[in-house]
Amino acid sequence: MTMYKIRYNMEMIPQVGNGKGGDEVSYFCKNRRIWSLLTALLVASVLLLSGLFIVTHGKHDCTGEDCRVCSEIKVCVSTIRILSEAVGTGAAVVFVYISAHKLVFSYIAGFFLCPASLVSLNIRLDN
């Protein structure tokens, strides 16, 4: 049985997949590790190249108020600031989530542990 999706102009088109976004979303879900690595490399390269531009063009012959190099340096500084704030916030959120998950999991796991003692294991304590 094929599912149909109605577009805004009332055409009936067959829907492929599970109905949650089509082939593009399933491709992304299958290759999530590759996309995550690619995103991390792009963010790292933007940070590195922005810093490199600031260092190499720090001492330039400024033409005055409408200096293109100065405006590009300002853009690079704001990019580094925004990305570092986002990465820092994301790292803090992930740290809190993992810590809370481990704490809750260890607390819940304690309810299901069977207390074992030498008496409950029927071990005699003779000399």
OpenMM code with the backbone's topology and positions (N, CA, C; nanometers):
from openmm import Vec3, app, unit

residues = "MET THR MET TYR LYS ILE ARG TYR ASN MET GLU MET ILE PRO GLN VAL GLY ASN GLY LYS GLY GLY ASP GLU VAL SER TYR PHE CYS LYS ASN ARG ARG ILE TRP SER LEU LEU THR ALA LEU LEU VAL ALA SER VAL LEU LEU LEU SER GLY LEU PHE ILE VAL THR HIS GLY LYS HIS ASP CYS THR GLY GLU ASP CYS ARG VAL CYS SER GLU ILE LYS VAL CYS VAL SER THR ILE ARG ILE LEU SER GLU ALA VAL GLY THR GLY ALA ALA VAL VAL PHE VAL TYR ILE SER ALA HIS LYS LEU VAL PHE SER TYR ILE ALA GLY PHE PHE LEU CYS PRO ALA SER LEU VAL SER LEU ASN ILE ARG LEU ASP ASN".split()
positions = [
    Vec3(0.0852, -0.1176, 0.0000),
    Vec3(0.0000, 0.0000, 0.0000),
    Vec3(0.0894, 0.1234, 0.0000),
    Vec3(0.0659, 0.2113, -0.0935),
    Vec3(0.1453, 0.3332, -0.1004),
    Vec3(0.0695, 0.4462, -0.0344),
    Vec3(0.1454, 0.5298, 0.0289),
    Vec3(0.0860, 0.6458, 0.0949),
    Vec3(0.0984, 0.7647, 0.0002),
    Vec3(0.0013, 0.8538, 0.0045),
    Vec3(0.0031, 0.9701, -0.0806),
    Vec3(0.0099, 1.0970, 0.0029),
    Vec3(0.0790, 1.1926, -0.0510),
    Vec3(0.0930, 1.3212, 0.0136),
    Vec3(0.0302, 1.4271, -0.0765),
    Vec3(-0.0532, 1.5124, -0.0205),
    Vec3(-0.1219, 1.6141, -0.0990),
    Vec3(-0.0409, 1.7422, -0.0925),
    Vec3(-0.0060, 1.7947, -0.2074),
    Vec3(0.0670, 1.9194, -0.2145),
    Vec3(-0.0304, 2.0359, -0.2114),
    Vec3(0.0232, 2.1563, -0.2046),
    Vec3(-0.0616, 2.2748, -0.1938),
    Vec3(-0.1469, 2.2969, -0.3178),
    Vec3(-0.1077, 2.2447, -0.4339),
    Vec3(-0.1892, 2.2627, -0.5533),
    Vec3(-0.2772, 2.1405, -0.5794),
    Vec3(-0.3017, 2.0622, -0.4735),
    Vec3(-0.3960, 1.9505, -0.4732),
    Vec3(-0.3547, 1.8350, -0.5643),
    Vec3(-0.2253, 1.8179, -0.5900),
    Vec3(-0.1786, 1.7021, -0.6643),
    Vec3(-0.1558, 1.5878, -0.5664),
    Vec3(-0.1810, 1.4682, -0.6122),
    Vec3(-0.1531, 1.3504, -0.5313),
    Vec3(-0.0199, 1.2937, -0.5795),
    Vec3(0.0787, 1.2904, -0.4920),
    Vec3(0.2072, 1.2342, -0.5291),
    Vec3(0.2389, 1.1200, -0.4336),
    Vec3(0.2947, 1.0115, -0.4833),
    Vec3(0.3273, 0.9002, -0.3936),
    Vec3(0.4400, 0.9387, -0.2997),
    Vec3(0.4271, 0.8958, -0.1764),
    Vec3(0.5271, 0.9270, -0.0757),
    Vec3(0.6191, 0.8078, -0.0602),
    Vec3(0.7487, 0.8324, -0.0645),
    Vec3(0.8487, 0.7270, -0.0561),
    Vec3(0.8992, 0.7190, 0.0865),
    Vec3(0.9225, 0.5995, 0.1345),
    Vec3(0.9801, 0.5814, 0.2673),
    Vec3(0.8745, 0.5737, 0.3745),
    Vec3(0.9102, 0.6157, 0.4939),
    Vec3(0.8214, 0.6038, 0.6087),
    Vec3(0.7382, 0.7291, 0.6325),
    Vec3(0.7454, 0.8270, 0.5468),
    Vec3(0.6651, 0.9465, 0.5619),
    Vec3(0.7244, 1.0493, 0.6552),
    Vec3(0.8516, 1.0391, 0.6872),
    Vec3(0.9127, 1.1317, 0.7816),
    Vec3(1.0210, 1.2157, 0.7162),
    Vec3(1.0090, 1.2460, 0.5901),
    Vec3(1.1038, 1.3362, 0.5294),
    Vec3(1.1633, 1.2880, 0.3997),
    Vec3(1.1394, 1.1681, 0.3610),
    Vec3(1.1875, 1.1210, 0.2328),
    Vec3(1.3283, 1.0668, 0.2377),
    Vec3(1.3870, 1.0570, 0.1178),
    Vec3(1.5183, 0.9943, 0.1037),
    Vec3(1.6299, 1.0781, 0.1642),
    Vec3(1.6159, 1.2109, 0.1630),
    Vec3(1.7228, 1.2952, 0.2152),
    Vec3(1.7430, 1.2743, 0.3645),
    Vec3(1.6334, 1.2638, 0.4383),
    Vec3(1.6435, 1.2467, 0.5826),
    Vec3(1.6981, 1.1083, 0.6160),
    Vec3(1.6551, 1.0055, 0.5431),
    Vec3(1.7061, 0.8717, 0.5715),
    Vec3(1.8548, 0.8631, 0.5382),
    Vec3(1.9000, 0.9334, 0.4355),
    Vec3(2.0422, 0.9354, 0.4035),
    Vec3(2.1209, 1.0020, 0.5150),
    Vec3(2.0672, 1.1124, 0.5696),
    Vec3(2.1348, 1.1809, 0.6793),
    Vec3(2.1385, 1.0929, 0.8035),
    Vec3(2.0301, 1.0233, 0.8321),
    Vec3(2.0268, 0.9382, 0.9510),
    Vec3(2.1234, 0.8214, 0.9396),
    Vec3(2.1405, 0.7694, 0.8201),
    Vec3(2.2322, 0.6572, 0.8011),
    Vec3(2.3779, 0.7013, 0.8149),
    Vec3(2.4059, 0.8239, 0.7787),
    Vec3(2.5440, 0.8721, 0.7793),
    Vec3(2.5618, 0.9834, 0.8815),
    Vec3(2.5042, 0.9677, 0.9975),
    Vec3(2.5084, 1.0725, 1.1001),
    Vec3(2.6507, 1.0981, 1.1481),
    Vec3(2.7307, 0.9941, 1.1614),
    Vec3(2.8683, 1.0105, 1.2094),
    Vec3(2.9519, 1.0905, 1.1098),
    Vec3(2.9320, 1.0645, 0.9813),
    Vec3(3.0066, 1.1370, 0.8789),
    Vec3(2.9675, 1.2846, 0.8792),
    Vec3(2.8362, 1.3130, 0.8887),
    Vec3(2.7907, 1.4521, 0.8905),
    Vec3(2.8374, 1.5236, 1.0155),
    Vec3(2.8397, 1.4544, 1.1282),
    Vec3(2.8887, 1.5171, 1.2518),
    Vec3(3.0363, 1.5514, 1.2408),
    Vec3(3.1144, 1.4592, 1.1863),
    Vec3(3.2570, 1.4846, 1.1669),
    Vec3(3.2791, 1.5992, 1.0696),
    Vec3(3.2021, 1.6037, 0.9619),
    Vec3(3.2145, 1.7117, 0.8644),
    Vec3(3.1798, 1.8466, 0.9263),
    Vec3(3.0743, 1.8507, 1.0071),
    Vec3(3.0356, 1.9748, 1.0740),
    Vec3(3.1437, 2.0206, 1.1713),
    Vec3(3.1987, 1.9274, 1.2482),
    Vec3(3.3052, 1.9626, 1.3424),
    Vec3(3.4285, 2.0148, 1.2696),
    Vec3(3.4638, 1.9523, 1.1582),
    Vec3(3.5791, 1.9990, 1.0810),
    Vec3(3.5541, 2.1377, 1.0218),
    Vec3(3.4321, 2.1635, 0.9764),
    Vec3(3.4016, 2.2959, 0.9213),
    Vec3(3.4072, 2.4042, 1.0286),
    Vec3(3.3531, 2.3758, 1.1465),
    Vec3(3.3581, 2.4740, 1.2553),
    Vec3(3.5029, 2.4992, 1.2968),
    Vec3(3.5819, 2.3924, 1.3071),
    Vec3(3.7227, 2.4088, 1.3443),
    Vec3(3.7998, 2.4869, 1.2385),
    Vec3(3.7709, 2.4609, 1.1110),
    Vec3(3.8424, 2.5337, 1.0061),
    Vec3(3.8018, 2.6811, 1.0029),
    Vec3(3.6745, 2.7119, 1.0292),
    Vec3(3.6328, 2.8526, 1.0345),
    Vec3(3.7031, 2.9240, 1.1491),
    Vec3(3.7097, 2.8603, 1.2658),
    Vec3(3.7798, 2.9218, 1.3791),
    Vec3(3.9274, 2.9416, 1.3489),
    Vec3(3.9908, 2.8410, 1.2919),
    Vec3(4.1340, 2.8493, 1.2618),
    Vec3(4.1636, 2.9556, 1.1565),
    Vec3(4.0858, 2.9554, 1.0482),
    Vec3(4.1121, 3.0513, 0.9414),
    Vec3(4.0774, 3.1945, 0.9822),
    Vec3(3.9753, 3.2124, 1.0648),
    Vec3(3.9451, 3.3475, 1.1131),
    Vec3(4.0577, 3.3993, 1.2012),
    Vec3(4.1071, 3.3146, 1.2902),
    Vec3(4.2201, 3.3546, 1.3739),
    Vec3(4.3443, 3.3820, 1.2931),
    Vec3(4.3678, 3.3003, 1.1909),
    Vec3(4.4838, 3.3204, 1.1046),
    Vec3(4.4737, 3.4522, 1.0291),
    Vec3(4.3535, 3.4857, 0.9824),
    Vec3(4.3351, 3.6127, 0.9122),
    Vec3(4.3613, 3.7306, 1.0048),
    Vec3(4.3147, 3.7220, 1.1280),
    Vec3(4.3351, 3.8304, 1.2238),
    Vec3(4.4838, 3.8482, 1.2525),
    Vec3(4.5549, 3.7358, 1.2687),
    Vec3(4.6978, 3.7445, 1.2990),
    Vec3(4.7770, 3.8004, 1.1815),
    Vec3(4.7445, 3.7546, 1.0620),
    Vec3(4.8239, 3.7975, 0.9461),
    Vec3(4.7928, 3.9409, 0.9030),
    Vec3(4.6719, 3.9885, 0.9269),
    Vec3(4.6353, 4.1227, 0.8828),
    Vec3(4.6199, 4.2205, 0.9996),
    Vec3(4.6776, 4.1890, 1.1126),
    Vec3(4.6679, 4.2764, 1.2288),
    Vec3(4.7364, 4.4101, 1.2071),
    Vec3(4.8527, 4.4066, 1.1446),
    Vec3(4.9265, 4.5302, 1.1168),
    Vec3(4.9206, 4.5565, 0.9670),
    Vec3(4.8181, 4.6265, 0.9248),
    Vec3(4.8037, 4.6598, 0.7835),
    Vec3(4.7968, 4.8116, 0.7677),
    Vec3(4.8104, 4.8560, 0.6480),
    Vec3(4.8017, 4.9995, 0.6199),
    Vec3(4.6547, 5.0362, 0.6095),
    Vec3(4.6010, 5.0901, 0.7175),
    Vec3(4.4587, 5.1235, 0.7246),
    Vec3(4.4306, 5.2453, 0.6370),
    Vec3(4.3242, 5.2364, 0.5578),
    Vec3(4.2898, 5.3462, 0.4674),
    Vec3(4.1954, 5.4459, 0.5305),
    Vec3(4.1519, 5.4202, 0.6491),
    Vec3(4.0650, 5.5159, 0.7170),
    Vec3(3.9366, 5.4523, 0.7652),
    Vec3(3.8284, 5.5292, 0.7542),
    Vec3(3.7016, 5.4880, 0.8112),
    Vec3(3.6393, 5.3694, 0.7382),
    Vec3(3.6509, 5.3615, 0.6084),
    Vec3(3.5897, 5.2545, 0.5291),
    Vec3(3.6933, 5.1497, 0.4880),
    Vec3(3.7762, 5.1086, 0.5804),
    Vec3(3.8809, 5.0100, 0.5503),
    Vec3(3.8190, 4.8709, 0.5425),
    Vec3(3.8387, 4.8045, 0.4307),
    Vec3(3.7819, 4.6711, 0.4114),
    Vec3(3.8482, 4.5683, 0.5013),
    Vec3(3.9762, 4.5809, 0.5238),
    Vec3(4.0479, 4.4853, 0.6080),
    Vec3(4.0011, 4.4972, 0.7526),
    Vec3(3.9816, 4.6210, 0.8000),
    Vec3(3.9326, 4.6401, 0.9372),
    Vec3(3.7924, 4.5824, 0.9542),
    Vec3(3.7062, 4.6027, 0.8546),
    Vec3(3.5709, 4.5476, 0.8645),
    Vec3(3.5737, 4.3948, 0.8600),
    Vec3(3.6635, 4.3383, 0.7817),
    Vec3(3.6756, 4.1918, 0.7764),
    Vec3(3.7317, 4.1370, 0.9075),
    Vec3(3.8228, 4.2090, 0.9693),
    Vec3(3.8748, 4.1677, 1.1001),
    Vec3(3.7635, 4.1703, 1.2045),
    Vec3(3.6779, 4.2730, 1.1989),
    Vec3(3.5642, 4.2794, 1.2919),
    Vec3(3.4694, 4.1607, 1.2719),
    Vec3(3.4471, 4.1244, 1.1465),
    Vec3(3.3612, 4.0086, 1.1174),
    Vec3(3.4248, 3.8805, 1.1695),
    Vec3(3.5550, 3.8659, 1.1515),
    Vec3(3.6250, 3.7464, 1.2008),
    Vec3(3.6198, 3.7379, 1.3533),
    Vec3(3.6376, 3.8508, 1.4201),
    Vec3(3.6315, 3.8526, 1.5664),
    Vec3(3.4921, 3.8151, 1.6148),
    Vec3(3.3896, 3.8693, 1.5508),
    Vec3(3.2530, 3.8350, 1.5923),
    Vec3(3.2208, 3.6887, 1.5625),
    Vec3(3.2730, 3.6349, 1.4527),
    Vec3(3.2524, 3.4928, 1.4209),
    Vec3(3.3166, 3.4047, 1.5256),
    Vec3(3.4383, 3.4368, 1.5646),
    Vec3(3.5073, 3.3585, 1.6682),
    Vec3(3.4321, 3.3681, 1.8002),
    Vec3(3.3850, 3.4859, 1.8346),
    Vec3(3.3122, 3.5040, 1.9602),
    Vec3(3.1823, 3.4231, 1.9602),
    Vec3(3.1061, 3.4311, 1.8518),
    Vec3(2.9777, 3.3602, 1.8444),
    Vec3(2.9982, 3.2094, 1.8464),
    Vec3(3.0939, 3.1599, 1.7682),
    Vec3(3.1175, 3.0154, 1.7649),
    Vec3(3.1714, 2.9628, 1.8970),
    Vec3(3.2576, 3.0394, 1.9613),
    Vec3(3.3106, 2.9926, 2.0894),
    Vec3(3.2027, 2.9919, 2.1968),
    Vec3(3.1121, 3.0893, 2.1938),
    Vec3(3.0006, 3.0888, 2.2883),
    Vec3(2.9077, 2.9712, 2.2618),
    Vec3(2.8806, 2.9423, 2.1343),
    Vec3(2.7912, 2.8308, 2.1006),
    Vec3(2.8533, 2.6973, 2.1382),
    Vec3(2.9814, 2.6804, 2.1097),
    Vec3(3.0492, 2.5553, 2.1422),
    Vec3(3.0586, 2.5389, 2.2936),
    Vec3(3.0884, 2.6470, 2.3644),
    Vec3(3.0956, 2.6403, 2.5099),
    Vec3(2.9624, 2.6072, 2.5728),
    Vec3(2.8560, 2.6686, 2.5224),
    Vec3(2.7226, 2.6403, 2.5741),
    Vec3(2.6831, 2.4966, 2.5436),
    Vec3(2.7115, 2.4524, 2.4225),
    Vec3(2.6795, 2.3142, 2.3862),
    Vec3(2.7561, 2.2143, 2.4698),
    Vec3(2.8822, 2.2421, 2.4957),
    Vec3(2.9621, 2.1514, 2.5786),
    Vec3(2.9095, 2.1469, 2.7212),
    Vec3(2.8680, 2.2617, 2.7736),
    Vec3(2.8124, 2.2640, 2.9095),
    Vec3(2.6816, 2.1858, 2.9171),
    Vec3(2.5966, 2.2008, 2.8170),
    Vec3(2.4698, 2.1283, 2.8149),
    Vec3(2.4931, 1.9785, 2.8059),
    Vec3(2.5852, 1.9366, 2.7212),
    Vec3(2.6152, 1.7939, 2.7069),
    Vec3(2.6742, 1.7394, 2.8366),
    Vec3(2.7619, 1.8151, 2.9019),
    Vec3(2.8203, 1.7704, 3.0276),
    Vec3(2.7143, 1.7520, 3.1353),
    Vec3(2.6228, 1.8488, 3.1476),
    Vec3(2.5164, 1.8389, 3.2476),
    Vec3(2.4242, 1.7221, 3.2159),
    Vec3(2.3921, 1.7023, 3.0885),
    Vec3(2.3041, 1.5915, 3.0496),
    Vec3(2.3673, 1.4568, 3.0822),
    Vec3(2.4941, 1.4392, 3.0483),
    Vec3(2.5607, 1.3106, 3.0748),
    Vec3(2.5741, 1.2874, 3.2248),
    Vec3(2.6095, 1.3921, 3.2989),
    Vec3(2.6231, 1.3771, 3.4443),
    Vec3(2.4893, 1.3419, 3.5086),
    Vec3(2.3828, 1.4106, 3.4692),
    Vec3(2.2510, 1.3824, 3.5260),
    Vec3(2.2040, 1.2429, 3.4874),
    Vec3(2.2307, 1.2025, 3.3637),
    Vec3(2.1905, 1.0689, 3.3187),
    Vec3(2.2613, 0.9607, 3.3986),
    Vec3(2.3905, 0.9764, 3.4201),
    Vec3(2.4647, 0.8769, 3.4981),
    Vec3(2.4201, 0.8751, 3.6432),
    Vec3(2.3916, 0.9910, 3.6994),
    Vec3(2.3467, 0.9988, 3.8372),
    Vec3(2.2102, 0.9317, 3.8538),
    Vec3(2.1177, 0.9632, 3.7657),
    Vec3(1.9839, 0.9037, 3.7735),
    Vec3(1.9898, 0.7546, 3.7467),
    Vec3(2.0695, 0.7135, 3.6481),
    Vec3(2.0804, 0.5714, 3.6159),
    Vec3(2.1403, 0.4926, 3.7317),
    Vec3(2.2420, 0.5469, 3.7969),
    Vec3(2.3024, 0.4758, 3.9102),
    Vec3(2.2065, 0.4704, 4.0286),
    Vec3(2.1249, 0.5743, 4.0464),
    Vec3(2.0265, 0.5754, 4.1544),
    Vec3(1.9165, 0.4726, 4.1281),
    Vec3(1.8685, 0.4664, 4.0037),
    Vec3(1.7637, 0.3707, 3.9691),
    Vec3(1.8177, 0.2286, 3.9716),
    Vec3(1.9397, 0.2079, 3.9295),
    Vec3(1.9980, 0.0742, 3.9292),
    Vec3(2.0141, 0.0212, 4.0707),
    Vec3(2.0290, 0.1085, 4.1687),
    Vec3(2.0414, 0.0655, 4.3077),
    Vec3(1.9156, 0.0006, 4.3602),
    Vec3(1.7998, 0.0338, 4.3040),
    Vec3(1.6750, -0.0277, 4.3475),
    Vec3(1.6652, -0.1741, 4.3070),
    Vec3(1.7318, -0.2113, 4.1987),
    Vec3(1.7187, -0.3459, 4.1448),
    Vec3(1.8318, -0.4389, 4.1868),
    Vec3(1.9257, -0.3885, 4.2656),
    Vec3(2.0345, -0.4730, 4.3128),
    Vec3(1.9861, -0.5616, 4.4270),
    Vec3(2.0265, -0.6861, 4.4243),
    Vec3(1.9925, -0.7771, 4.5329),
    Vec3(2.1023, -0.7673, 4.6378),
    Vec3(2.0671, -0.7321, 4.7595),
    Vec3(2.1710, -0.7240, 4.8613),
    Vec3(2.2240, -0.8636, 4.8922),
    Vec3(2.3525, -0.8784, 4.8805),
    Vec3(2.4152, -1.0081, 4.9056),
    Vec3(2.5028, -0.9963, 5.0294),
    Vec3(2.4795, -1.0869, 5.1215),
    Vec3(2.5629, -1.0936, 5.2404),
    Vec3(2.6090, -1.2371, 5.2569),
    Vec3(2.7003, -1.2579, 5.3500),
    Vec3(2.7504, -1.3935, 5.3728),
    Vec3(2.6402, -1.4844, 5.4270),
    Vec3(2.5495, -1.4289, 5.5043),
    Vec3(2.4398, -1.5087, 5.5587),
    Vec3(2.3421, -1.5470, 5.4484),
    Vec3(2.3086, -1.4515, 5.3606),
    Vec3(2.2146, -1.4830, 5.2538),
    Vec3(2.2745, -1.5803, 5.1520),
    Vec3(2.4063, -1.5867, 5.1435),
    Vec3(2.4721, -1.6817, 5.0536),
    Vec3(2.5004, -1.8159, 5.1214),
    Vec3(2.4558, -1.8311, 5.2463),
    Vec3(2.4723, -1.9552, 5.3244),
    Vec3(2.6189, -1.9958, 5.3369),
    Vec3(2.7025, -1.9019, 5.3734),
    Vec3(2.8442, -1.9287, 5.3952),
    Vec3(2.8687, -1.9359, 5.5448),
    Vec3(2.9289, -2.0442, 5.5882),
    Vec3(2.9569, -2.0611, 5.7311),
    Vec3(3.0880, -1.9896, 5.7655),
    Vec3(3.0899, -1.9270, 5.8797),
    Vec3(3.2081, -1.8532, 5.9256),
    Vec3(3.2741, -1.9278, 6.0401),
    Vec3(3.3305, -2.0417, 6.0112),
    Vec3(3.4016, -2.1205, 6.1128),
    Vec3(3.5498, -2.0892, 6.1097),
    Vec3(3.6124, -2.1123, 6.2225),
    Vec3(3.7572, -2.0955, 6.2286),
    Vec3(3.8283, -2.2160, 6.1785),
] * unit.nanometer
topology = app.Topology()
chain = topology.addChain("A")
for resn in residues:
    res = topology.addResidue(resn, chain)
    for name in ("N", "CA", "C"):
        topology.addAtom(name, app.Element.getBySymbol(name[0]), res)
